[in-house]
Amino acid sequence: MTTSHRRLSQGDLEMILGAHERYVSGRNGGRRAILKFVDLSGLDLSGRRLDDADFTGCIFDHARMVRTQLERAVLFGCDLRKADLRAANLRRSDMRGTCLRGANLSLADLTQADFREGKIGIPHPEKGLTALRHEIRAGDADEVNFSGATLDQINLNGASAFAADFSDCSMRGAKLAGANLKDANLAGALLEGADVVGANLEGARFVGAVLTGCEIEKAKIEKADLSGCLRAPVADGSSLQALGQAVAQAEAWARSGGREGTPALMDQLDLRPLLDGLKGRRLPALSARGACLVGMDLAGVELQGANLENADLRGAILRGADLRGARLGGANLVKADLRGALLGPLPISADRSMPTDLTGTRLRYAQLQQADLHQAGLKQADLTGADLTGADLRDAILAGAALHEVEGLDLAA
């Protein structure tokens, strides 16, 4: 079949990509990659740094682009069918009119990417770019695997993502107005503040999704499964005041070495009305079994010896948190940010310590870079897609843990 797209070999592509990487890093001999209407089918661009590259109208059918850096890249009107884009960085990329049908974007970052319809100029098969015809194309993400991806503030207005897999995605503030997500899988997705007005969500699966601030009733939701969805918290002034007093008493207990106040007891409570009120607080021995802390900012919180069994901490920010000796068995920490968190043993005496218990904890797609997990009990934990780069896993117990697509795992360290 005659095609207007010039075909590149892997060798030719390597030279162009190398020059672009020199351009991005400011080295001599650098040149921005501007490849328009080029056939790159089946080629390997994995791990390359291609921020700000221009690939307008290119064909990437079955291309390998695992962990490729494409921040702000122009992918306008590209054909990415069946491409492997796992863990690729597509933040703020221009993907208008792009076809992603059947592609794998598991763990990819598409924050603020633009996936609206685009007006595509189609070169003439014989005259090339000298004779263009124009065609309006909607973004096509039908049957795409987005599982565990970050799609915060992505613009999917009017796009089609029929039967796509958005399970455990972060889609905060996503623009989905008028989009077709019929039969899509959104189980466990974080959809806080997402705009779904007029979207087709018929037959979609939302089991356990977070719908805070998402007006799902303004979409077409016939036969959609909304079981177990988390909506906006309900808290009156008196209950909020009681939570605040419990936090104050717990901090007094920590400051006085147990002479004043008392540890906080918050089992089964929805703590989201506290907003960032627990950030950096001293709450050792907190009991919050089965509590809801979804999306809360808990950076730097001190939770030594806390009981958080079966708590819902999806998308929570726990950067630098002190969780030594905490009980987190069965807790849900999908997409949680635990960078630099302390999850090692808690010293009790000169010769005794209490390890952190993460038995059966869901840590799918969690950020655990530089976290201290030495001696942590991770039996049967689900670490699928988690990032453990630089984490301390000395003597950690990983028997039966799910470690599929884990990044940075070094059991020999």
C-alpha positions in Angstrom: 0.0 0.0 0.0 1.3 3.4 -1.0 2.0 5.6 2.1 3.0 9.3 2.4 5.0 8.5 5.6 8.8 8.3 5.2 10.1 5.1 6.8 13.1 5.4 9.3 15.4 2.6 10.3 16.4 2.0 13.9 19.9 3.3 13.0 18.7 6.5 11.5 16.4 7.0 14.5 19.3 6.5 16.9 21.2 9.4 15.4 18.2 11.8 15.6 17.4 10.8 19.2 21.0 11.2 20.2 21.1 14.7 18.8 17.9 15.6 20.6 19.2 14.3 23.9 22.2 16.6 23.5 19.9 19.4 22.7 17.8 18.8 25.9 20.9 18.6 28.0 22.5 21.7 26.4 25.5 19.9 25.0 27.3 20.7 21.8 25.9 19.2 18.6 22.4 19.1 19.9 19.4 19.5 17.7 15.7 19.3 18.5 14.0 16.3 17.0 11.3 17.4 14.5 9.9 14.3 12.8 6.6 14.9 11.0 4.6 12.2 9.2 7.4 9.6 9.7 6.8 5.9 10.0 8.4 4.6 13.2 6.4 1.4 13.5 8.0 -1.3 15.6 11.1 0.8 16.5 12.5 1.1 20.0 12.6 4.5 21.8 12.6 3.0 25.3 14.2 5.1 28.1 15.1 7.9 25.8 14.9 11.6 26.8 12.6 13.2 24.2 11.0 16.1 26.1 9.7 18.8 23.7 10.3 16.6 20.6 7.8 17.1 17.7 6.4 13.9 16.2 3.3 15.4 14.5 1.5 12.8 12.5 4.0 10.0 13.0 3.1 6.3 13.1 4.3 4.4 16.2 2.3 1.2 15.6 3.7 -1.5 17.9 6.7 0.8 18.9 8.5 0.2 22.2 8.5 3.4 24.3 8.8 2.0 27.9 9.8 4.8 30.3 10.4 7.2 27.5 10.5 10.9 28.6 8.0 12.8 26.4 7.1 15.7 28.6 5.6 18.5 26.5 6.2 16.5 23.4 4.1 17.1 20.3 2.3 13.8 19.4 -0.5 15.6 17.5 -2.4 13.2 15.2 0.0 10.3 15.9 -0.9 6.7 15.4 0.2 4.9 18.6 -1.9 1.7 18.2 -0.5 -1.2 20.2 2.5 0.9 21.3 4.2 -0.1 24.6 4.2 3.1 26.6 4.5 1.6 30.1 5.7 4.1 32.7 6.3 6.8 30.0 6.3 10.4 31.0 3.8 12.3 28.8 3.1 15.2 31.2 1.6 18.2 29.4 2.1 16.5 26.0 0.0 17.5 23.0 -1.9 14.3 22.0 -4.8 15.9 20.2 -6.4 13.6 17.6 -4.0 10.8 18.6 -5.0 7.2 18.3 -3.9 5.0 21.2 -6.2 2.1 20.5 -4.9 -1.1 22.2 -1.8 0.6 23.6 -0.3 -0.1 27.0 0.1 3.0 29.2 0.2 1.2 32.5 1.9 3.4 35.1 2.4 6.3 32.6 2.2 9.9 33.7 -0.3 11.9 31.5 -0.8 14.8 33.9 -2.3 17.8 32.0 -1.9 16.0 28.7 -4.2 17.3 26.0 -6.2 14.5 24.3 -9.0 16.5 22.7 -10.0 16.1 19.1 -7.6 17.6 16.5 -7.8 18.8 12.9 -5.2 16.6 11.1 -3.6 17.5 7.8 -3.3 14.3 5.8 -0.5 14.3 3.1 -1.3 13.2 -0.4 0.0 9.6 -1.0 1.9 10.8 -4.1 2.3 14.6 -3.7 3.1 14.4 0.0 2.9 17.6 2.0 2.3 19.8 -1.0 -1.3 18.5 -1.2 -3.0 18.2 2.2 -6.5 17.2 3.0 -7.8 18.0 6.5 -9.7 15.7 8.8 -11.2 16.2 12.3 -10.3 13.3 14.6 -11.3 12.7 18.1 -8.8 11.2 20.5 -9.1 7.4 20.4 -8.1 5.5 23.5 -10.4 2.5 23.0 -9.3 -0.6 24.9 -6.1 1.1 26.2 -4.5 -0.2 29.4 -4.1 2.9 31.7 -4.0 0.8 34.9 -2.1 2.6 37.7 -1.4 5.6 35.5 -1.5 9.3 36.6 -4.0 11.3 34.5 -4.6 14.2 36.8 -6.1 17.2 34.9 -5.9 15.4 31.6 -8.2 16.8 28.9 -10.2 13.9 27.5 -13.2 16.0 26.6 -15.0 14.4 23.7 -12.5 11.5 23.4 -13.3 7.9 23.1 -12.0 5.4 25.7 -14.4 2.5 25.2 -13.6 -0.5 27.4 -10.4 1.1 28.5 -8.7 0.1 31.8 -8.4 3.0 34.2 -8.2 0.8 37.3 -6.4 2.4 40.2 -5.6 5.5 38.1 -5.2 8.9 39.6 -7.7 11.1 37.6 -8.0 14.1 39.9 -9.5 17.1 38.1 -9.7 15.1 34.8 -11.8 16.6 32.0 -14.1 13.9 30.7 -17.0 16.0 29.5 -18.8 14.3 26.6 -16.2 11.5 26.5 -17.2 7.9 25.7 -16.1 5.6 28.5 -18.7 2.9 27.9 -17.8 -0.4 29.5 -14.5 1.1 30.9 -12.9 -0.2 34.1 -12.5 2.6 36.6 -12.4 0.3 39.7 -10.4 2.1 42.5 -9.8 5.2 40.4 -9.3 8.5 42.2 -11.7 10.8 40.4 -11.8 13.7 42.8 -13.1 16.8 41.1 -13.3 15.1 37.7 -15.7 16.7 35.1 -17.9 14.0 33.6 -20.8 16.1 32.5 -22.4 14.4 29.4 -19.9 11.6 29.4 -21.1 8.1 28.4 -20.3 5.9 31.3 -22.9 3.2 30.5 -21.7 -0.2 31.8 -18.6 1.2 33.3 -17.2 -0.4 36.5 -16.5 2.1 39.3 -16.2 -0.4 42.2 -14.4 1.3 45.0 -13.7 4.5 43.0 -13.3 7.9 44.8 -16.0 10.3 43.5 -15.5 13.2 45.8 -16.5 16.4 43.9 -17.4 14.4 40.8 -21.0 14.9 39.7 -21.5 11.4 38.3 -25.2 11.9 38.1 -24.7 14.4 35.2 -23.3 11.6 33.1 -25.0 8.6 31.4 -24.6 5.9 34.0 -27.1 3.2 33.0 -25.8 -0.3 34.1 -22.7 1.3 35.6 -21.5 -0.5 38.7 -21.1 2.1 41.5 -20.8 -0.2 44.4 -18.4 0.8 47.2 -17.7 4.2 45.7 -16.4 6.9 48.1 -18.3 10.2 48.1 -17.7 13.5 49.9 -17.3 13.2 53.7 -20.1 14.3 55.9 -19.0 16.1 59.1 -20.8 18.6 61.3 -19.1 21.2 63.4 -19.3 19.2 66.6 -17.7 16.1 65.2 -15.0 18.1 63.5 -14.3 19.8 66.8 -14.1 16.4 68.6 -11.5 15.2 66.0 -9.5 18.4 66.6 -9.6 17.8 70.4 -8.5 14.2 70.0 -5.5 15.3 68.0 -4.6 18.0 70.6 -4.8 15.4 73.4 -2.6 12.9 71.4 0.1 15.6 70.9 0.0 16.5 74.6 0.5 12.8 75.4 3.5 12.6 73.0 5.1 15.8 74.4 4.7 14.8 78.1 5.9 11.2 77.7 2.4 9.9 78.6 1.9 12.1 81.7 -0.8 14.3 80.0 -3.4 13.7 77.3 -4.1 10.4 75.7 -3.4 8.6 72.4 -6.0 9.3 69.7 -8.7 6.7 69.1 -10.2 7.2 65.6 -11.2 3.7 64.6 -13.6 3.5 61.6 -13.8 7.3 61.3 -13.7 9.4 58.2 -10.8 11.8 58.8 -11.0 13.6 55.5 -12.8 16.6 57.0 -9.5 17.4 58.8 -8.0 18.2 55.4 -4.2 18.7 56.1 -4.8 19.0 59.8 -2.7 15.9 60.5 0.3 17.1 58.5 3.5 17.0 60.6 1.6 16.2 63.8 2.9 14.0 66.6 0.4 11.1 66.9 2.3 8.0 68.2 0.2 5.0 69.1 -2.8 6.4 67.1 -5.5 3.9 66.6 -7.3 4.4 63.3 -8.3 0.9 62.3 -10.5 0.9 59.2 -10.4 4.7 59.1 -10.7 6.7 55.9 -7.7 9.0 55.1 -8.0 8.9 51.3 -6.0 11.7 49.6 -5.0 13.4 52.8 -1.8 15.3 53.2 0.0 13.5 56.0 3.6 14.5 55.1 5.9 14.3 58.1 3.3 12.9 60.5 4.7 10.9 63.4 2.8 7.6 63.7 5.2 5.4 65.6 3.5 2.3 66.8 0.1 3.4 65.3 -2.6 0.9 64.4 -3.8 1.6 60.9 -5.0 -1.9 60.1 -7.4 -2.0 57.1 -7.3 1.8 56.9 -8.0 3.4 53.5 -5.0 5.6 52.6 -5.3 5.6 48.8 -3.5 8.6 47.3 -2.4 9.8 50.7 0.7 11.9 51.0 3.0 10.3 53.6 6.4 11.8 52.5 8.9 11.6 55.3 6.3 10.2 57.7 7.5 8.2 60.7 5.6 4.9 60.7 8.2 2.8 62.6 6.5 -0.1 64.3 3.1 0.7 62.9 0.5 -1.9 62.1 -0.7 -1.5 58.5 -1.9 -5.0 57.8 -4.6 -5.0 55.2 -4.4 -1.2 54.7 -5.0 0.3 51.2 -2.1 2.5 50.2 -2.6 2.3 46.4 -1.0 5.4 44.7 0.2 6.6 48.1 3.3 8.8 48.3 5.7 7.3 50.9 8.9 8.8 49.6 11.5 8.9 52.4 9.0 7.4 54.9 10.3 5.5 57.9 8.9 2.0 58.0 11.7 0.2 59.8 11.6 -1.2 63.3 10.7 1.0 66.3 13.2 0.7 69.2 11.5 -0.3 72.5 14.5 -1.0 74.7 18.2 -1.5 74.3 17.8 -5.0 72.9 14.2 -5.0 71.6 12.4 -3.4 68.7 9.0 -3.7 67.0 9.0 -4.1 63.2 6.5 -2.4 61.0 3.7 -4.8 59.9 2.6 -4.5 56.3 1.1 -8.0 55.9 -1.4 -8.1 53.1 -1.1 -4.3 52.6 -2.1 -3.0 49.1 0.9 -0.9 47.9 0.0 -1.0 44.2 1.7 1.9 42.3 2.9 3.5 45.6 5.9 5.8 45.6 8.4 4.3 48.0 11.6 5.9 46.8 14.3 6.2 49.6 11.9 4.7 52.1 13.3 2.8 55.1 11.7 -0.7 55.0 14.4 -2.7 56.7 13.0 -5.6 58.7 9.5 -4.7 57.6 7.0 -7.5 57.3 5.6 -7.5 53.8 4.1 -10.9 53.6 1.4 -11.2 51.0 1.7 -7.4 50.3 0.7 -6.2 46.8 3.6 -4.1 45.5 2.6 -4.3 41.8 4.0 -1.3 40.0 5.5 0.3 43.1 8.7 2.4 42.9 11.3 1.2 45.4 14.2 3.1 44.0 16.7 3.7 46.7 14.6 2.0 49.4 16.2 0.1 52.3 14.9 -3.5 52.2 17.5 -5.1 54.4 16.0 -8.2 56.1 12.5 -7.3 54.9 10.1 -10.2 54.7 8.6 -10.5 51.2 7.2 -14.0 51.3 4.2 -14.2 49.0 4.4 -10.5 48.0 3.3 -9.5 44.5 6.3 -7.8 42.9 5.1 -7.5 39.3 6.6 -4.5 37.4 8.2 -3.1 40.6 10.8 -0.5 39.9 14.2 -0.3 41.7 13.9 -3.5 43.7 17.3 -4.7 44.8 17.0 -7.6 47.2 20.8 -8.0 47.4 21.3 -4.6 48.9 
